[in-house]
Amino acid sequence: MEPGEEITEILDECMKLLDDNLAVLTDIEYSLDYEKEDIVVDKMTKDELIDMVHDVADSSRIKKAEASFVRRFFESTYF
């Protein structure tokens, strides 16, 4: 194995670890934020429930977009 290939493999492993850890840390952060907002609501209207589902879907899309952005940033910086 050539020295350049070894460095590339090490960087690939580091990028994978960063990507995996970023996802875990992001999940923890969102979980902690949502725990603060957890309120038991005994009666919700259908419209309120639909709005909540849209908010969750938007949050998920934003989280994925942030993770992709960070991954692309590191890839463009180191490759």
N, C-alpha and C positions, 0 to 999 in steps of 0.2 A: 504494500500500500504506500502510495506517495504521500509526502508531508501535506500537500494541499488537500488531498482527499480526506485525510484524518481531521484536519481543521473543519472542513465542510461537514463531516459527520458530527463532530462535537457541536458545531453551531446548530445543526438540524435538531439534535437532541435538546439543546438549550431552548430553542424556539418552541419545541413541543412541550417541554416542561413549563415554560412561561404561559403558553396558551392554555394548558390544562389547569394550572394554578390560577390564572386569571378568571377562568370560568368558575372555579370553586369559590374564590374570594368574592366574585360578583354575586354568586348565589347566596353566600353568607350575608353580604351587605343588604341585598334585597330582602332576605328573610328577616333580618333585624329591623329593617325599616317597616316591613309589613306587620311585625309583632307589635310595634308601637301603635299601629293604626287598627289593630284588631278590636272590633266592637261588635258585640252580639246584637243583631237586629232581628227582632221577632217578626216583623211584617215588612216585606219589601214588595214594591209594585213590580210588575213585569218590566216596565221601562227602566227602573232603577237597576234591576238585575241585568238587563241587556247592556246598560251603560257600564256596569262593573265588568262584564265580560269583555267589552271593547277596551276598557282601560288595561285589563290584564294582557290582552293580545298586543296592545301598543307597547306596553312595558317590555314584553318578551321580545318584540321586534327591535326595540331600542337597545336592549341588552345584547342581542346578537350583533347588531350593527356596531356597537362599541367594541366588542371582542374582535370583529373582523377588521375594524379600523386599526386597532392596536397591533394585530397580527401583520397587516399589510405595512404598517409603519416600521415595525422591526425588520420585516423582510426587505424593505427598500433601503433601510439604513445599513444592514449588514450584508446585503448581497448585491 
